[in-house]
Amino acid sequence: MANIESQKKRNRQNEKRRMRNKSVKSDLNTAIKKVEAAAAAGEPTEQLFQDAQKKIDTAAAKGVIHPNAADRKKSRLAASISA
Protein backbone atom coordinates (compact mmCIF):
# COMPACT_ATOMS: atom_id res chain seq x y z
CA MET A 1 0.00 0.00 0.00
CA ALA A 2 1.25 3.45 -0.88
CA ASN A 3 2.31 5.85 1.87
CA ILE A 4 2.71 8.94 -0.29
CA GLU A 5 -0.42 11.07 -0.77
CA SER A 6 0.21 11.70 -4.46
CA GLN A 7 0.54 7.97 -5.08
CA LYS A 8 -2.68 7.28 -3.17
CA LYS A 9 -4.44 9.79 -5.40
CA ARG A 10 -2.84 8.29 -8.49
CA ASN A 11 -4.08 4.84 -7.44
CA ARG A 12 -7.63 6.18 -7.06
CA GLN A 13 -7.46 7.81 -10.50
CA ASN A 14 -6.07 4.65 -12.09
CA GLU A 15 -8.88 2.55 -10.60
CA LYS A 16 -11.56 4.93 -11.94
CA ARG A 17 -9.97 4.91 -15.39
CA ARG A 18 -9.60 1.13 -15.34
CA MET A 19 -13.30 0.69 -14.63
CA ARG A 20 -14.26 3.22 -17.32
CA ASN A 21 -12.01 1.50 -19.88
CA LYS A 22 -13.38 -1.90 -18.87
CA SER A 23 -16.92 -0.67 -19.52
CA VAL A 24 -16.02 0.72 -22.95
CA LYS A 25 -14.21 -2.50 -23.93
CA SER A 26 -17.14 -4.60 -22.76
CA ASP A 27 -19.60 -2.57 -24.86
CA LEU A 28 -17.24 -2.84 -27.81
CA ASN A 29 -16.93 -6.62 -27.59
CA THR A 30 -20.69 -7.01 -27.14
CA ALA A 31 -21.37 -4.95 -30.28
CA ILE A 32 -18.87 -7.02 -32.30
CA LYS A 33 -20.41 -10.28 -31.08
CA LYS A 34 -23.90 -9.07 -32.05
CA VAL A 35 -22.73 -8.36 -35.60
CA GLU A 36 -21.01 -11.73 -35.90
CA ALA A 37 -24.06 -13.56 -34.51
CA ALA A 38 -26.40 -11.78 -36.93
CA ALA A 39 -24.09 -12.54 -39.86
CA ALA A 40 -23.94 -16.21 -38.89
CA ALA A 41 -27.75 -16.37 -38.64
CA GLY A 42 -28.17 -14.70 -42.04
CA GLU A 43 -29.93 -11.65 -40.61
CA PRO A 44 -29.36 -8.08 -41.84
CA THR A 45 -26.25 -6.58 -40.28
CA GLU A 46 -26.08 -3.02 -41.68
CA GLN A 47 -27.34 -1.22 -38.58
CA LEU A 48 -25.47 -3.49 -36.16
CA PHE A 49 -22.26 -2.99 -38.16
CA GLN A 50 -22.67 0.79 -38.05
CA ASP A 51 -23.20 0.67 -34.28
CA ALA A 52 -20.12 -1.52 -33.84
CA GLN A 53 -18.02 0.82 -35.99
CA LYS A 54 -19.15 3.77 -33.91
CA LYS A 55 -18.20 2.01 -30.67
CA ILE A 56 -14.83 1.01 -32.11
CA ASP A 57 -14.12 4.59 -33.19
CA THR A 58 -15.23 5.93 -29.81
CA ALA A 59 -12.94 3.52 -27.97
CA ALA A 60 -10.02 4.58 -30.17
CA ALA A 61 -10.80 8.28 -29.64
CA LYS A 62 -10.87 7.78 -25.87
CA GLY A 63 -7.54 5.96 -25.96
CA VAL A 64 -8.99 2.68 -24.74
CA ILE A 65 -7.64 0.87 -27.80
CA HIS A 66 -4.93 1.87 -30.26
CA PRO A 67 -6.13 3.49 -33.51
CA ASN A 68 -4.47 0.75 -35.57
CA ALA A 69 -6.26 -1.87 -33.48
CA ALA A 70 -9.55 -0.07 -34.16
CA ASP A 71 -8.89 -0.10 -37.91
CA ARG A 72 -7.98 -3.76 -37.76
CA LYS A 73 -11.16 -4.66 -35.87
CA LYS A 74 -13.33 -2.77 -38.36
CA SER A 75 -11.58 -4.35 -41.31
CA ARG A 76 -11.90 -7.88 -39.98
CA LEU A 77 -15.52 -7.32 -39.03
CA ALA A 78 -16.34 -6.05 -42.53
CA ALA A 79 -14.54 -9.01 -44.09
CA SER A 80 -16.43 -11.49 -41.91
CA ILE A 81 -19.76 -9.92 -42.90
CA SER A 82 -19.06 -10.00 -46.62
CA ALA A 83 -17.73 -13.56 -46.53
N, C-alpha and C positions, 0 to 999 in steps of 0.2 A: 504494500500500500504506500502511496506517495505521501511524503511529509511536507513537501513544498506546495504552497497555496496555488501557484501558477500551474503546477502539474495536476493538482486536484481539479482545477477548472478545466484544464485541457482534457482530462479524462472524462469529465461530464460532457464537454462539447463533442468529443469523439463518440461517446455512446449515443447521443442524440442523432448525430450524423449517420452512424452505423444503422440505427433503426430506420431512419428516413430512406437510406439507400436500399436497405433490405425490402422495404415496402415497394419502392419503385421497381426493383428487380423482380419481385414476386408478381406485380401487375404485368410486367413485360413478359415474363415466362408464361403466364396464364393466357395472355393475348396470343402469343405464338402458338401455344397448344390448341387454342380454339380454332385458329386458322388451319392448322394441320389436321385436326379432327374433322372439320367441315370438308376439307379437300379429300380426305380418305373416304368420307361418306358420300361424296359426289354432290354435295350441296353447294350453293353459290357462296363464293368467298370474297367478293369484291369489297363489301363493307367491312368485313372482319379484317381483311388485309390492310385496308386503309387505317383502321384503328390500331392495328399492330405496328404499322409504320410510324404512326404518330407517337406511340408510346416508346418506340425505339429511338426516334429522334429526340424526344423529350429527355430520355435517360442520358443520351449522349450530350445534350446541351447542359444538363445538370452536372455532368462529370461523373455519373455513376458508372458508365461504360465508356470505353475509348471510342472516338469517332470512327476509326477503322473497323472496330468490332461491330459497331452499329451498321456500317455499310455492308459488312460481311453477312450479318444476320438478315438484313433486308434482301440481299442478293440470293442467299440460300433459300429464304422463304418464298421468294418469287419463283425460283427454279423448281421448288417442290410443288408449287401450285400448278405451274404450266406442264409439269411432267405427267 
